[in-house]
């Protein structure tokens, strides 16, 4: 977040693409790798508890990165398709100064059978 302010202040020609999966997906994968939901016999249990699962979710409240970026002086837009991303990148590259593109992607949730991914 601080980097956006610096980009605005220094008028840097930087385009930041923020991949937003609404979760700490990398932490979900690491939790799955620990096999924390398996019993001593190696059978899959109930999975991580509700509190642990909630800590890996980015909702309630959901950060609005485009508003945060705009508030720091960097124009921003949200995209949800590859075509929108292509168009947003082309427009950002054609205009001087910093830009943020928030690319919304589905969250990665490892299947129970993933084990130690």
C-alpha positions as CSV (number, residue, x, y, z in Angstrom):
1,X,0.0,0.0,0.0
2,X,2.8,2.4,0.9
3,X,4.4,1.7,-2.5
4,X,1.3,3.2,-4.2
5,X,1.8,6.5,-2.4
6,X,5.5,6.5,-3.4
7,X,4.5,5.8,-7.0
8,X,2.1,8.7,-7.0
9,X,4.5,11.1,-5.2
10,X,7.3,10.4,-7.6
11,X,5.0,10.2,-10.7
12,X,6.5,6.8,-11.6
13,X,5.5,5.0,-14.8
14,X,4.6,1.8,-12.9
15,X,1.7,-0.4,-13.4
16,X,0.9,-2.6,-10.4
17,X,-1.3,-5.7,-11.0
18,X,-2.8,-6.9,-7.8
19,X,-4.1,-10.5,-8.1
20,X,-7.0,-10.6,-5.7
21,X,-8.3,-14.1,-4.8
22,X,-10.1,-12.8,-1.7
23,X,-8.0,-15.0,0.5
24,X,-4.5,-15.8,1.8
25,X,-4.5,-18.7,-0.7
26,X,-0.8,-19.4,-0.2
27,X,-1.5,-19.9,3.5
28,X,-4.4,-22.2,2.7
29,X,-2.0,-24.4,0.7
30,X,0.6,-24.4,3.5
31,X,-2.1,-25.4,6.0
32,X,-3.0,-28.3,3.7
33,X,0.6,-29.3,3.5
34,X,0.8,-29.6,7.3
35,X,-1.8,-32.3,7.1
36,X,-3.4,-30.6,10.1
37,X,-6.8,-32.2,9.4
38,X,-5.5,-35.8,9.4
39,X,-5.9,-38.2,12.3
40,X,-3.0,-40.3,13.7
41,X,-4.2,-43.1,11.4
42,X,-3.8,-40.9,8.4
43,X,-7.5,-40.4,7.7
44,X,-8.8,-37.0,6.7
45,X,-10.6,-35.4,9.6
46,X,-12.9,-32.4,9.7
47,X,-10.3,-29.9,8.3
48,X,-9.1,-26.8,9.9
49,X,-11.4,-25.2,12.5
50,X,-13.7,-22.4,11.7
51,X,-11.5,-19.8,13.4
52,X,-8.4,-21.0,11.5
53,X,-10.3,-20.9,8.2
54,X,-11.6,-17.4,8.9
55,X,-8.0,-16.1,9.4
56,X,-7.2,-17.1,5.8
57,X,-10.2,-15.2,4.3
58,X,-10.1,-11.6,3.2
59,X,-13.7,-10.7,3.8
60,X,-15.8,-9.0,6.5
61,X,-14.7,-6.4,5.6
62,X,-13.5,-6.9,2.1
63,X,-10.7,-4.5,1.2
64,X,-11.4,-2.3,-1.8
65,X,-8.0,-2.0,-3.3
66,X,-9.1,0.3,-6.1
67,X,-10.5,2.8,-3.6
68,X,-7.3,2.5,-1.5
69,X,-5.2,3.1,-4.6
70,X,-7.2,6.1,-5.7
71,X,-7.1,7.5,-2.2
72,X,-3.3,7.4,-2.4
73,X,-3.2,9.2,-5.7
74,X,-2.9,6.2,-8.1
75,X,-5.7,5.6,-10.7
76,X,-7.1,2.1,-10.4
77,X,-9.5,-0.2,-12.0
78,X,-10.8,-3.7,-11.3
79,X,-10.9,-6.4,-14.0
80,X,-12.5,-9.9,-14.0
81,X,-11.6,-11.3,-17.4
82,X,-8.5,-11.8,-19.4
83,X,-9.9,-9.5,-22.1
84,X,-10.4,-6.7,-19.5
85,X,-6.9,-7.2,-18.1
86,X,-5.4,-6.9,-21.6
87,X,-7.4,-3.7,-22.2
88,X,-6.5,-2.3,-18.8
89,X,-2.8,-3.0,-19.3
90,X,-2.7,-1.4,-22.8
91,X,-4.4,1.7,-21.4
92,X,-2.1,1.9,-18.4
93,X,1.0,1.5,-20.5
94,X,-0.2,4.2,-22.9
95,X,-0.7,6.8,-20.1
96,X,2.2,8.2,-18.1
97,X,2.2,7.8,-14.3
98,X,1.4,5.0,-12.0
99,X,-1.7,2.7,-12.3
100,X,-3.1,-0.2,-10.3
101,X,-5.1,-3.0,-11.9
102,X,-6.9,-5.2,-9.5
103,X,-7.4,-8.6,-11.2
104,X,-10.2,-10.6,-9.5
105,X,-9.5,-14.4,-9.7
106,X,-11.2,-17.3,-8.0
107,X,-9.8,-18.4,-4.6
108,X,-7.5,-21.4,-4.6
109,X,-8.8,-24.0,-2.1
110,X,-6.8,-27.2,-2.1
111,X,-9.0,-30.3,-2.3
112,X,-8.9,-32.6,0.7
113,X,-7.1,-35.2,-1.4
114,X,-4.2,-32.7,-2.1
115,X,-2.3,-33.9,1.0
116,X,1.2,-32.3,0.8
117,X,0.6,-30.5,-2.5
